[in-house]
Amino acid sequence: MSGKIGVLFLHGYTGGRYELEPLFRYLKSRYEFEYEFPVYPGHGHHLDFNNVTGDDWYEEAFEAYEVLSRKVDEIYIIGFSMGGLFASHIAQHNHVDKLLLIAPAFEHTHINRLARLNLRPEGLAEHFKLKTMDVVRSRLPKLSLQAFNEFRAIMDAKMPNYEEIESETLIVHGTIDLLVPYMSSVDAWKKMKNCRLELIENAPHIMAYTENHQHTLNIIAERFLFLDMKRVLE
């Protein structure tokens, strides 16, 4: 490959590196690239949101972008959920060559807007069979109203203007996501200038916990980041 590539991995709200670790390991086993993989304050395997704010989370992400951009010729960002929101905001205001957004948190599910999920009965049954909500429920006791309000505030503050993003972009979203309606990604795709959309049937929000969907994501990401544009592989 010509030029040094850097990849910034940005995880989601209440998550950690483990959400993107399978994709990171897959790509790193096949390609050489520099990377930054920050964990936001209060996040990771042991959640502690005392004395941290949404601004702290974003600043950690942006500082990692600045560090990586000084070391490479091309910079890609892979953002999951809230990390996808951060990645989009960074790309709107800074140079990013490629932007891979996985279930980006352009919206979160409101109890009075459940129709936005567009779930068919068979999709809902598939979701509960996967038991991925067990992961979400395990985090709930460690969350406070203040932590959720910080999430909502940083969402409002960093919501991008889709039309101003120039980066080559791919949005990937599962069709049975119960946390972020996939229709929010459809809406964003329609407004972005240089964007493609891949909907993964019967995939939940956290694909890292479902082997088949994670495999699909790995292939889609590899194709977009490293095999598109007729790159010559060394």
PEQUIVEN-V862159 format. One record per pair of residues at least 24 apart in sequence whose ideal C-beta (glycine too) atoms are under 10 Angstrom apart, sorted by sequence separation. I is the first residue (numbers start at 1). J is the second residue. D is the distance in Angstrom with one decimal. If there is no record, write none. Layout:
((I	J	D) (I	J	D))
This chain:
((7	31	8.9) (15	39	9.0) (16	40	8.5) (19	43	10.0) (38	62	9.6) (40	64	10.0) (58	82	9.2) (61	85	9.7) (62	86	7.6) (66	90	9.6) (73	97	9.0) (74	98	7.8) (75	99	9.8) (76	100	6.9) (77	101	8.6) (78	102	7.0) (79	103	9.5) (80	104	7.9) (81	105	4.9) (168	192	10.0) (169	193	8.6) (170	194	9.9) (171	195	6.5) (172	196	9.4) (173	197	7.5) (175	199	5.5) (176	200	9.3) (196	220	9.9) (15	40	8.8) (36	61	9.2) (38	63	7.5) (39	64	9.9) (57	82	7.5) (61	86	4.5) (65	90	5.4) (69	94	7.6) (72	97	9.5) (79	104	6.4) (80	105	8.9) (81	106	10.0) (162	187	8.4) (167	192	8.9) (168	193	9.7) (169	194	6.1) (170	195	7.2) (171	196	7.3) (172	197	8.0) (173	198	7.7) (174	199	7.6) (175	200	6.8) (176	201	8.4) (179	204	8.5) (180	205	6.3) (198	223	9.7) (5	31	7.8) (7	33	5.2) (8	34	9.6) (9	35	6.6) (10	36	9.1) (11	37	8.3) (14	40	9.7) (17	43	9.1) (18	44	8.5) (38	64	4.3) (57	83	9.4) (60	86	9.2) (61	87	7.9) (64	90	9.8) (65	91	9.5) (69	95	7.4) (79	105	9.1) (82	108	9.4) (162	188	5.2) (165	191	9.0) (166	192	9.4) (167	193	9.3) (168	194	5.2) (169	195	4.1) (170	196	5.1) (171	197	5.0) (172	198	4.8) (173	199	5.8) (174	200	5.0) (175	201	5.4) (176	202	5.6) (177	203	7.6) (178	204	7.1) (179	205	4.4) (198	224	8.6) (5	32	8.0) (6	33	6.3) (7	34	7.5) (8	35	7.1) (9	36	7.3) (10	37	8.5) (11	38	8.3) (13	40	8.5) (16	43	5.4) (17	44	7.5) (18	45	7.5) (36	63	8.9) (37	64	7.7) (38	65	9.3) (58	85	9.0) (62	89	8.6) (69	96	8.8) (81	108	9.3) (162	189	8.6) (164	191	9.9) (165	192	5.7) (166	193	6.8) (167	194	7.0) (168	195	8.1) (169	196	7.2) (170	197	7.7) (171	198	7.2) (172	199	8.0) (173	200	7.2) (174	201	8.1) (175	202	6.4) (176	203	6.7) (177	204	6.1) (178	205	6.5) (179	206	8.4) (4	32	8.8) (5	33	4.4) (6	34	4.2) (7	35	4.8) (8	36	5.1) (9	37	4.5) (10	38	7.4) (11	39	7.1) (12	40	9.4) (14	42	8.9) (15	43	6.4) (16	44	4.1) (17	45	9.2) (36	64	3.9) (54	82	9.0) (58	86	5.7) (61	89	9.0) (62	90	6.2) (66	94	8.6) (160	188	8.4) (162	190	8.5) (163	191	5.7) (164	192	9.4) (165	193	7.2) (166	194	6.8) (167	195	8.8) (168	196	8.7) (169	197	9.2) (170	198	6.6) (171	199	9.0) (172	200	6.6) (174	202	7.4) (175	203	6.6) (176	204	5.6) (177	205	4.5) (196	224	7.8) (4	33	7.8) (5	34	7.1) (6	35	6.4) (7	36	8.1) (8	37	7.8) (9	38	8.1) (11	40	7.5) (14	43	6.8) (15	44	8.4) (16	45	6.1) (35	64	9.4) (36	65	7.4) (38	67	9.2) (57	86	7.7) (61	90	7.2) (65	94	6.9) (162	191	3.9) (163	192	7.4) (164	193	8.8) (165	194	7.9) (174	203	2.9) (175	204	9.3) (176	205	8.6) (177	206	9.1) (1	31	7.9) (4	34	6.4) (5	35	9.2) (6	36	7.4) (7	37	8.7) (8	38	8.3) (10	40	8.7) (13	43	8.0) (14	44	9.8) (15	45	9.9) (16	46	9.2) (36	66	9.4) (38	68	10.0) (65	95	9.9) (161	191	8.8) (162	192	5.0) (163	193	6.9) (165	195	7.8) (173	203	8.0) (174	204	5.5) (177	207	9.6) (1	32	7.8) (12	43	8.8) (16	47	8.9) (36	67	5.9) (37	68	9.9) (58	89	7.6) (62	93	9.4) (65	96	8.2) (160	191	9.9) (162	193	8.6) (172	203	8.7) (174	205	6.6) (1	33	8.7) (11	43	7.1) (15	47	9.4) (36	68	4.5) (58	90	8.9) (62	94	8.5) (160	192	9.3) (173	205	9.0) (174	206	9.0) (196	228	9.8) (11	44	9.0) (14	47	6.2) (34	67	9.7) (35	68	7.2) (36	69	9.4) (162	195	8.2) (174	207	6.5) (34	68	6.4) (173	207	9.9) (14	49	8.6) (33	68	9.9) (36	71	9.1) (172	207	8.4) (35	71	9.9) (174	210	8.9) (34	71	5.4) (35	72	9.4) (34	72	5.3) (33	72	7.9) (34	73	9.9) (36	75	9.7) (43	82	9.7) (174	213	6.7) (108	148	9.7) (13	54	9.1) (33	74	9.1) (34	75	9.1) (35	76	9.4) (36	77	9.7) (37	78	9.6) (172	213	10.0) (33	75	10.0) (40	82	8.5) (132	174	9.8) (136	178	8.4) (174	216	9.7) (33	76	8.1) (35	78	9.5) (40	83	8.8) (108	151	8.0) (136	179	7.1) (174	217	9.2) (13	57	8.0) (108	152	7.9) (132	176	9.4) (172	216	8.9) (38	83	9.5) (132	177	9.8) (133	178	6.9) (172	217	6.3) (11	57	10.0) (40	86	9.1) (105	151	8.5) (130	176	8.4) (132	178	8.6) (133	179	9.0) (10	57	9.7) (108	155	7.3) (127	174	9.1) (132	179	9.7) (10	58	9.9) (107	155	8.5) (127	175	9.8) (128	176	9.5) (172	220	5.9) (27	76	9.9) (105	154	9.6) (106	155	8.5) (126	175	9.5) (127	176	4.4) (172	221	7.6) (10	60	9.3) (11	61	9.3) (105	155	6.4) (126	176	6.1) (127	177	8.7) (128	178	9.7) (170	220	7.4) (10	61	5.3) (27	78	8.7) (123	174	9.6) (125	176	9.4) (127	178	6.4) (170	221	8.0) (9	61	9.9) (10	62	9.9) (107	159	9.3) (123	175	6.3) (124	176	6.9) (172	224	8.8) (8	61	7.9) (105	158	9.6) (106	159	7.1) (123	176	4.4) (170	223	9.0) (8	62	9.8) (10	64	7.9) (24	78	8.3) (105	159	9.4) (106	160	8.3) (122	176	9.4) (123	177	9.9) (124	178	8.6) (170	224	4.6) (9	64	8.8) (10	65	8.8) (23	78	6.9) (120	175	8.7) (123	178	10.0) (169	224	9.2) (170	225	8.5) (8	64	5.8) (104	160	9.3) (106	162	8.6) (119	175	8.2) (120	176	8.7) (168	224	8.3) (8	65	5.6) (23	80	8.8) (118	175	7.5) (119	176	6.2) (168	225	9.8) (20	78	6.5) (117	175	9.2) (118	176	9.4) (119	177	9.2) (170	228	9.0) (6	65	9.3) (8	67	9.1) (20	79	8.9) (117	176	8.1) (118	177	9.9) (119	178	7.9) (8	68	5.4) (20	80	5.7) (117	177	7.5) (168	228	8.1) (6	67	9.3) (7	68	8.0) (8	69	8.6) (19	80	5.5) (117	178	6.6) (168	229	8.4) (6	68	4.3) (19	81	7.7) (117	179	9.6) (119	181	9.5) (6	69	7.0) (20	83	7.8) (117	180	9.4) (118	181	7.2) (119	182	9.8) (6	70	9.3) (8	72	9.8) (19	83	8.2) (114	178	9.3) (116	180	9.7) (117	181	5.2) (118	182	7.0) (6	71	6.2) (7	72	8.8) (15	80	7.4) (89	154	9.7) (106	171	9.3) (116	181	4.0) (117	182	7.9) (118	183	6.0) (6	72	3.4) (15	81	7.1) (92	158	9.3) (99	165	7.1) (115	181	9.1) (116	182	8.9) (117	183	7.9) (4	71	7.3) (5	72	6.1) (6	73	8.3) (7	74	9.5) (8	75	6.8) (9	76	9.6) (10	77	6.6) (11	78	9.7) (12	79	8.5) (13	80	9.8) (14	81	9.3) (15	82	8.0) (92	159	9.9) (93	160	8.8) (99	166	9.6) (100	167	9.8) (104	171	6.6) (106	173	9.9) (114	181	8.9) (116	183	5.4) (4	72	4.7) (5	73	7.2) (6	74	7.1) (7	75	7.8) (8	76	7.2) (9	77	8.1) (10	78	7.0) (11	79	8.4) (12	80	4.9) (13	81	6.2) (14	82	8.7) (15	83	8.1) (86	154	8.5) (89	157	8.6) (90	158	8.9) (92	160	4.6) (93	161	9.8) (99	167	4.2) (100	168	9.6) (101	169	6.7) (102	170	9.3) (103	171	8.7) (104	172	9.2) (109	177	8.5) (113	181	7.7) (115	183	9.4) (116	184	7.5) (118	186	9.3) (136	204	9.8) (3	72	7.8) (4	73	4.9) (5	74	4.9) (6	75	4.9) (7	76	4.8) (8	77	4.6) (9	78	5.2) (10	79	4.3) (11	80	5.8) (12	81	3.0) (13	82	4.1) (82	151	7.1) (85	154	8.0) (89	158	4.2) (91	160	7.5) (92	161	6.1) (96	165	8.4) (97	166	9.9) (98	167	6.3) (99	168	7.0) (100	169	7.7) (101	170	7.2) (102	171	8.1) (103	172	7.3) (104	173	7.9) (109	178	6.4) (135	204	9.5) (136	205	8.0) (3	73	3.6) (4	74	7.4) (5	75	7.8) (6	76	7.1) (7	77	7.5) (8	78	7.1) (9	79	8.0) (10	80	6.9) (11	81	7.6) (12	82	4.8) (13	83	8.5) (85	155	6.4) (88	158	8.0) (89	159	7.6) (90	160	9.0) (92	162	8.4) (96	166	8.4) (97	167	6.5) (98	168	5.1) (99	169	4.3) (100	170	5.3) (101	171	4.7) (102	172	5.1) (103	173	5.2) (109	179	5.9) (113	183	9.9) (135	205	9.3) (136	206	7.9) (2	73	8.3) (3	74	5.4) (4	75	9.8) (5	76	6.7) (6	77	9.4) (7	78	6.3) (8	79	8.2) (9	80	8.3) (10	81	9.0) (11	82	7.9) (12	83	5.5) (87	158	9.9) (88	159	8.4) (89	160	5.0) (92	163	9.4) (93	164	8.4) (95	166	8.6) (96	167	4.4) (97	168	6.9) (98	169	7.6) (99	170	7.4) (100	171	8.2) (101	172	7.1) (102	173	7.5) (103	174	6.5) (108	179	6.6) (109	180	7.0) (110	181	9.2) (116	187	9.9) (132	203	9.7) (133	204	8.1) (135	206	6.0) (1	73	9.9) (2	74	9.3) (10	82	8.0) (11	83	5.1) (12	84	7.9) (13	85	9.1) (82	154	7.6) (85	157	9.9) (86	158	6.2) (88	160	4.1) (89	161	9.3) (92	164	5.0) (93	165	9.6) (95	167	8.3) (96	168	8.9) (98	170	7.8) (99	171	8.8) (100	172	7.2) (101	173	8.4) (102	174	9.0) (107	179	9.9) (108	180	6.1) (109	181	6.1) (130	202	8.5) (132	204	4.5) (133	205	9.0) (1	74	9.0) (10	83	3.0) (11	84	10.0) (12	85	9.1) (82	155	7.6) (85	158	5.7) (87	160	9.1) (88	161	9.3) (91	164	9.1) (92	165	5.2) (94	167	9.6) (96	169	9.0) (107	180	6.3) (108	181	8.3) (129	202	9.5) (130	203	9.0) (131	204	9.5) (132	205	7.0) (133	206	9.3) (135	208	9.3) (9	83	7.7) (10	84	7.4) (12	86	9.6) (85	159	7.0) (86	160	9.6) (88	162	7.8) (91	165	5.2) (92	166	8.5) (103	177	5.7) (105	179	8.2) (106	180	7.3) (107	181	5.8) (130	204	5.7) (132	206	5.3) (135	209	6.2) (8	83	9.2) (10	85	8.9) (11	86	9.7) (85	160	7.5) (90	165	9.9) (91	166	7.7) (92	167	8.8) (105	180	5.4) (106	181	9.0) (107	182	9.9) (109	184	9.7) (126	201	9.1) (127	202	7.8) (132	207	8.9) (134	209	8.9) (10	86	5.4) (82	158	8.9) (84	160	9.9) (88	164	10.0) (89	165	9.3) (91	167	4.6) (103	179	7.7) (104	180	7.2) (107	183	8.1) (108	184	8.8) (126	202	4.7) (127	203	9.4) (128	204	9.9) (130	206	9.3) (132	208	9.4) (10	87	5.5) (23	100	9.1) (88	165	6.3) (90	167	9.5) (91	168	10.0) (103	180	5.2) (106	183	9.8) (107	184	3.8) (125	202	9.7) (126	203	9.3) (127	204	5.7) (132	209	5.2) (8	86	9.6) (9	87	9.5) (87	165	9.8) (91	169	7.7) (103	181	9.8) (106	184	4.3) (107	185	9.0) (123	201	8.3) (126	204	8.6) (127	205	9.3) (131	209	8.4) (132	210	6.8) (8	87	7.5) (23	102	8.2) (88	167	8.9) (103	182	7.7) (105	184	8.3) (106	185	6.8) (123	202	6.0) (130	209	7.4) (131	210	9.6) (10	90	8.6) (87	167	9.1) (104	184	7.7) (107	187	8.3) (122	202	8.3) (123	203	9.9) (130	210	5.6) (88	169	8.3) (103	184	9.3) (104	185	6.4) (106	187	7.4) (107	188	9.4) (123	204	9.8) (132	213	9.8) (8	90	8.3) (20	102	8.0) (87	169	9.5) (103	185	7.4) (106	188	5.5) (120	202	9.7) (130	212	9.9) (19	102	8.9) (88	171	9.6) (102	185	9.6) (130	213	8.7) (101	185	7.4) (104	188	7.2) (84	171	8.1) (101	188	8.0) (8	96	8.6) (84	172	9.5) (101	189	9.6) (84	173	9.5) (12	102	8.8) (77	167	8.1) (6	97	9.4) (7	98	8.9) (9	100	9.7) (10	101	9.8) (12	103	8.0) (47	138	10.0) (76	167	8.9) (101	192	9.7) (5	97	8.4) (10	102	9.8) (12	104	9.4) (13	105	7.0) (47	139	6.5) (75	167	9.5) (76	168	9.3) (77	169	9.9) (78	170	9.8) (80	172	9.5) (5	98	9.2) (7	100	9.0) (12	105	7.1) (49	142	7.6) (53	146	9.3) (54	147	9.2) (57	150	8.0) (99	192	9.1) (3	97	9.6) (47	141	9.4) (48	142	7.7) (49	143	7.1) (50	144	8.4) (52	146	9.9) (53	147	9.6) (56	150	8.8) (57	151	8.7) (78	172	9.9) (101	195	8.9) (13	108	9.0) (47	142	4.2) (49	144	6.3) (52	147	8.3) (54	149	8.8) (55	150	8.5) (85	180	9.7) (99	194	9.2) (46	142	8.6) (47	143	7.5) (50	146	8.8) (53	149	9.9) (54	150	4.2) (58	154	6.0) (62	158	9.9) (81	177	9.5) (84	180	8.8) (98	194	10.0) (99	195	8.4) (101	197	9.6) (102	198	9.8) (109	205	9.7) (49	146	7.2) (50	147	8.9) (53	150	5.4) (54	151	6.4) (57	154	6.4) (61	158	9.5) (103	200	9.6) (49	147	3.9) (52	150	7.7) (54	152	8.4) (55	153	8.7) (56	154	9.3) (81	179	7.4) (82	180	9.4) (102	200	9.8) (48	147	9.7) (49	148	9.2) (54	153	5.4) (55	154	6.9) (58	157	7.9) (81	180	6.5) (42	142	9.5) (47	147	8.4) (53	153	8.2) (54	154	2.8) (58	158	6.0) (88	188	8.0) (103	203	8.8) (105	205	9.8) (49	150	7.3) (53	154	7.9) (54	155	8.0) (57	158	9.6) (84	185	8.9) (103	204	8.9) (49	151	9.5) (54	156	9.3) (55	157	7.8) (103	205	5.5) (54	157	7.1) (55	158	9.6) (102	205	9.4) (103	206	8.4) (54	158	8.2) (84	188	9.6) (88	192	9.1) (102	206	9.8) (103	207	7.9) (42	147	7.8) (102	207	7.2) (102	208	9.8) (42	150	9.4) (102	217	6.9) (19	135	9.6) (18	135	10.0) (100	217	9.6) (102	220	9.5) (102	221	8.3) (15	135	9.2) (100	220	8.7) (14	135	9.8) (100	221	5.9) (14	136	8.2) (14	138	9.9) (15	139	8.4) (81	205	7.0) (100	224	6.2) (14	139	4.8) (80	205	9.1) (81	206	8.5) (99	224	9.7) (100	225	6.5) (13	139	9.5) (14	140	8.9) (80	206	8.5) (98	224	7.0) (80	207	8.7) (98	225	5.9) (14	142	7.9) (80	208	8.7) (97	225	9.6) (98	226	9.6) (14	143	6.7) (13	143	9.5) (98	228	8.5) (98	229	9.2) (97	229	9.9) (14	147	8.1) (13	147	8.9) (14	148	9.6) (13	148	9.0) (13	150	9.2) (14	151	8.4) (80	217	9.9) (13	151	5.2) (13	154	8.7) (13	155	8.9) (78	221	7.0) (76	221	9.8) (78	224	9.9) (78	225	7.9) (76	224	9.2) (76	225	5.7) (76	226	9.2) (13	179	9.3) (12	179	8.9) (12	180	9.2) (23	207	8.6) (22	207	8.4) (23	208	7.7) (19	205	9.7) (22	208	5.2) (19	206	6.5) (20	207	9.7) (21	208	7.0) (22	209	9.4) (18	206	9.7) (19	207	8.7) (20	208	7.2) (26	214	8.6) (30	218	9.5) (19	208	5.4) (22	211	9.0) (26	215	8.7) (18	208	6.8) (19	209	9.0) (15	206	8.0) (18	209	9.5) (23	214	7.4) (26	217	9.0) (27	218	7.7) (31	222	8.1) (22	214	5.2) (26	218	4.4) (30	222	7.0) (33	225	8.9) (12	205	8.5) (15	208	9.3) (22	215	9.0) (25	218	9.3) (26	219	8.9) (33	226	8.7) (12	206	8.3) (23	217	6.3) (27	221	6.9) (31	225	8.2) (22	217	8.3) (23	218	5.9) (26	221	8.0) (27	222	6.5) (31	226	5.5) (22	218	7.2) (26	222	7.3) (30	226	7.7) (31	227	9.9) (11	208	10.0) (20	217	9.8) (23	220	9.9) (23	221	5.9) (27	225	7.2) (23	222	9.1) (27	226	7.5) (31	231	9.9) (20	221	9.9) (31	233	8.3) (32	234	8.3) (30	233	9.1) (31	234	9.6) (7	221	9.9) (7	225	7.4) (7	226	9.8) (5	225	8.4) (5	226	8.3) (1	226	7.9) (5	231	9.7) (2	231	8.3) (1	231	5.8) (2	232	7.9) (1	232	7.1) (1	233	7.1) (2	234	9.7) (1	234	6.3))
